[in-house]
């Protein structure tokens, strides 16, 4: 990432209290995005009108998009991002006539797809502020070649009655869904018409504005199709376009929320996510009014590769959250927080992904601590788990690895797909940076009003570290924080230094209790207080069980530890639990100890869901666990890979050297 005037971002952060007008000019004119071909510095998409039809037989979308474009400077061309999209025609759209436009689809690159260059040539965008519309007729690639979409056969769904389709556009997969300027720093509004087979339901990251029968797109039951209409009035970046189509039912879970799922799951989903409105109200108290109108949840089939995706108006979540006791709903609090940090205020480039995720983790933990009003499930315990997760990632990558920095340059080495750099680093290291800042300036009573002010200052816009620093320093100085306190922040160190941040010193009292049990399970501590039955974990939260298992795993890697997986499984029934977080840690221990009786349940866990948080580390552990374990990893993946999302397939294949 570079700034105009040939001033690097690192040099900007090496000075103290840089509040000069030069700094403000720099971030206002920053346009470079190493992950996009688009000429967003010359022209911007301000609105997108989609008209699409689902083709389940060929597993593709067919249709058109009309882009409303506004010039930032004179230009005779538009450059869009695409990936394996079939462009049939391009035309200039005007109230009186349409005319064809010449276009050139450039050679494809592995990381970023292909640039679509459209020549205008008629003086449509001859000065700043000029507006024109360009229409593109296109088809997406079929099946997994369209990396934004996953098409599920009927038998891959929960109810096994109809096929299913859903999207995942973050980070740079929107370009395989629609020709666009696929950069988070460029926002636009959109509307859409989508025709699907009856009786399927279509949902998008927008407000539903209509539904009417259509004479095309015959359904599997012989009925004609249905067209759904949507509108998103708040500008969003391309990665927040979302679409889903399946056999769905819904239940109201609040005055502005429904949960959507396959009919067999919808009641359990409604129970699990009944606290959604409470979380929304707490988030509003911290960050200001909720701007998006509705907040719905869609529980996707198990192959969804993430815990959740913060699509505006329609959060996607994984069914691995359905523990039956609402113990894993922190993911929903996380996605709700994104409605402000990420969706309203967005990282300008993927180089600073921590500005989405670090802020969101910070707010998520505040929401959960207030909602549960319990030290057991409070801020510090979850923060300790996050810190341990960060330690594991830094150990795996190496403490000097560039991907352990908060700022990661994606334009080096011919271009780096943000999927390649995805880890817990932007989440947990970013979170710890904000915890450090909050403690430095005097705690939540000082920092939370600043956070609300920051959100209101940049809502509907994008942010960079420089913008954040300027806002932070200006606010703190104007509100009585001493200059010498504000000057203590080592911005360059936090952003560009690899490795672990300093331990923030969270309350460890509950952690110590979990550690003692974990040590006892590993045979490295006294087990006098253990009854070796489920009463040992009475009134424990998921977090405490995860911490205890994490300690056992840590001990098991050291000499002298002798975890008895058979005794643990008999006592606590870990292999038969529903809670995915506990299962993940349990199977990690089983792989480490080569406890083969758990392999059947392990394979079931690996193949009944595709959440990368669980799938990738378990496959890696198997692959590195010896010849028999490696063979199990390879055979399991090869047999079941078609059931995973294309992003998950790609990343696991790399993990396994395939």
Secondary structure, DSSP 8 states (H G I E B T S, - for coil): -B-GGG-BHHHHHTSSS---HHHHHHHHH----TT----TTTEEEEEEEEEEEEETTTTEEEEEEEEEEEESS--SEEEEEESS-EEEEEEEE-SS-EEE--EEE---BTTTBEEEEEE--SSTT-STT-EEEEEEEEE--SGGGSTTEEEE-GGGSSS-SS-EEEE--TTTTGGGTS-B---TT--EEEEEEEEE-TT-EEEESSEEEEEEE-SSS--TTS---EEEEEEEEEEE-GGG--EEEES-EEEEEETTEEEEE-TTTHHHHHHHTTTHHHHHHHHHHHH----SS--EEEE--TT-SSSEE--TTEEEE-GGG--SSSTTTHHHHHHHHHTTBTTTEEESSGGGTHHHHHHHHHHHHHHHHHHH--GGGSHHHHHHHHHHHHHHHHHHH-TT-GGGSSS--SSSTT---HHHH-SSIIIIIHHHHHHHHHHHHTSHHHHHHHHHHHHHHHTTEEE-HHHHHHHHHHHHHHTT--HHHHTT--HHHHHH--S---------HHHHHHHHHHHHHTTSS--TT--SSGGGGTT--HHHHHHHHHHHHHHHTSTT----HHHHHHHH-GGG---HHHHHHHHHHHHHTT-GGGHHHHHHHHHS---HHHHHHHHHHHHTS-HHHHHHHHHHHHHHGGGS-HHHHHHHHHHTT-
